[in-house]
Amino acid sequence: CRSSDMESEHIKKHHEREVRESQCSSSLVKHIRAPVHRVWSLVRSFDKPQKYKPFVSGCNVQGDLEIGSVREVNVRSGLPATTSTERLELLDDEEHILGMKIVGGDHRLRNYSSIITLHPEIVDGRPGTTVIESFVVDIPEGNTRDETCYFVEALIKCNLKSLADVSERLAVEDRTEPIDY
């Protein structure tokens, strides 16, 4: 299948990183029926992750939005955390790449870093986007590699589903072509 070949190439190029024995890592892929510019407008909003991340209730960024910027994220109840401090590590508007690292907060995600990349594709005959998000994180004391990966993957899957829902809704609102009856 051609699309999985492309996904493999994107993962190899942007998402393969060194993982220590005490860490776990994974890459997740989501196909979204919305053009890259629409999805990117949400992803690159490092200062407003609550636009699409359902577990974020608010966010505060000091200063300009640039590499090295730090955001204080307020986490919704229901997760084993209330705050997360995150630094923007990579922001490439040409290639549609955003990287971040968690540098503090009251949670167990130590040495967590993630990279999200967006790639144009055609979905159902319309411009679409392949989103790939990968992460590396320490395995907390008392947890297994599988438990840690499962937990983080579940969070990312929720975020990617929400990103797809919001992007696709906005893409439908963007469309101005007449409907043939």
C-alpha positions in Angstrom: 0.0 0.0 0.0 1.5 3.3 -1.1 0.2 5.4 1.8 1.9 3.1 4.4 5.1 3.4 2.4 4.9 7.1 2.7 4.1 6.9 6.4 7.1 4.7 6.9 9.3 7.2 5.1 8.0 10.1 7.2 8.5 8.2 10.4 12.0 7.3 9.4 12.8 10.9 8.5 11.2 12.7 11.4 10.2 10.4 14.2 13.0 7.8 14.8 15.0 8.7 17.9 17.3 7.0 20.4 15.3 5.4 23.2 17.1 4.3 26.4 16.3 1.1 28.1 14.3 2.9 30.8 12.1 4.6 28.2 9.3 3.8 25.8 8.5 5.3 22.4 5.8 5.0 19.8 4.5 6.7 16.6 0.8 7.2 15.9 -0.8 8.1 12.5 -4.1 9.8 11.9 -5.6 10.6 8.5 -7.7 13.8 8.5 -10.2 15.0 5.9 -9.0 18.6 6.0 -6.1 20.4 4.1 -2.7 20.7 5.8 -3.1 24.5 6.3 -6.3 24.0 8.3 -4.8 21.3 10.5 -1.5 23.2 10.9 -3.3 26.3 12.1 -4.5 24.3 15.1 -1.3 22.2 15.7 1.1 25.2 15.6 -1.0 27.1 18.2 1.5 26.2 20.9 -0.1 28.9 23.0 -3.7 27.5 22.6 -3.5 23.7 22.8 -7.1 23.7 24.3 -8.3 24.5 20.7 -8.2 20.8 20.1 -6.7 18.9 23.1 -9.7 17.8 25.2 -7.6 17.3 28.4 -6.3 20.9 28.4 -8.5 23.6 30.1 -6.2 26.5 29.6 -2.6 27.6 28.8 -0.4 30.5 29.6 2.7 31.4 27.5 5.2 34.1 28.5 6.6 36.2 25.7 6.6 35.6 22.0 5.8 32.3 20.5 9.2 30.9 19.4 11.6 28.0 19.9 12.4 27.9 23.6 9.0 29.4 24.6 7.5 27.7 27.7 3.8 27.1 28.3 2.0 26.4 31.5 -0.8 24.0 30.7 -3.8 23.4 33.0 -5.0 19.9 32.8 -8.7 19.0 33.2 -9.8 16.8 36.0 -9.9 13.1 35.4 -6.2 12.8 34.6 -3.5 12.2 37.2 -2.2 15.7 36.9 -3.3 19.3 37.2 -0.4 21.2 35.5 2.3 20.6 32.9 5.2 22.8 31.9 6.2 22.4 28.3 8.9 23.9 26.1 8.6 24.4 22.3 11.6 22.6 20.9 10.9 22.7 17.1 8.6 24.8 14.9 8.9 24.5 11.2 6.1 26.2 9.2 7.5 25.1 5.9 7.7 21.4 6.7 4.8 21.5 9.3 6.8 20.1 12.2 6.3 20.9 15.9 8.4 19.4 18.7 7.9 19.9 22.4 9.3 18.7 25.7 7.7 18.5 29.1 10.0 20.3 31.6 7.9 20.2 34.7 4.4 19.7 36.2 2.7 17.4 38.7 2.6 14.3 36.7 4.7 11.2 36.0 5.7 11.9 32.4 9.4 12.5 33.0 11.7 13.3 30.0 8.7 13.3 27.7 9.2 14.7 24.3 7.0 14.6 21.2 7.2 15.5 17.5 4.1 16.0 15.4 4.4 16.2 11.6 1.8 17.0 9.0 1.9 15.7 5.4 -0.5 16.5 2.6 -2.5 13.6 1.1 -5.8 13.2 -0.8 -8.6 11.7 1.3 -11.9 10.9 -0.5 -10.9 13.0 -3.5 -10.2 16.1 -1.4 -7.1 17.7 0.2 -6.4 15.8 3.4 -3.6 15.5 5.9 -1.6 12.6 7.4 -0.7 13.5 10.9 2.1 11.5 12.6 2.9 12.1 16.3 5.7 10.3 18.1 6.9 10.4 21.7 9.7 9.2 24.0 9.1 9.1 27.7 10.7 7.6 30.8 8.9 4.5 32.2 7.8 5.5 35.8 8.8 3.5 38.8 6.2 0.8 39.3 5.0 0.8 35.7 5.9 -1.5 32.8 6.9 -0.4 29.3 3.5 -1.6 28.0 1.5 0.2 30.6 3.4 3.5 30.0 3.1 3.3 26.2 -0.6 2.3 26.4 -1.4 5.3 28.7 0.5 7.9 26.5 -0.9 6.4 23.2 -4.4 6.6 24.6 -3.9 10.4 25.4 -2.4 11.0 21.9 -5.2 9.1 20.2 -7.8 11.3 22.0 -5.9 14.4 21.0 -5.6 13.2 17.3 -9.3 12.3 17.2 -10.2 15.7 18.5 -7.8 17.4 16.1 -9.5 15.5 13.2 -13.0 16.5 14.5 -12.1 20.2 14.8 -10.1 20.4 11.6 -12.8 18.6 9.6 -15.5 20.8 11.0 -13.5 23.9 10.1 -12.7 22.5 6.6 -16.4 22.0 6.0 -17.1 25.6 7.1 -14.3 26.8 4.7 -15.8 25.2 1.6 -17.7 27.6 -0.5 -18.2 25.6 -3.7 -21.8 25.1 -4.6 -23.4 21.7 -4.0 -24.8 19.9 -7.1 -28.3 18.6 -6.6 
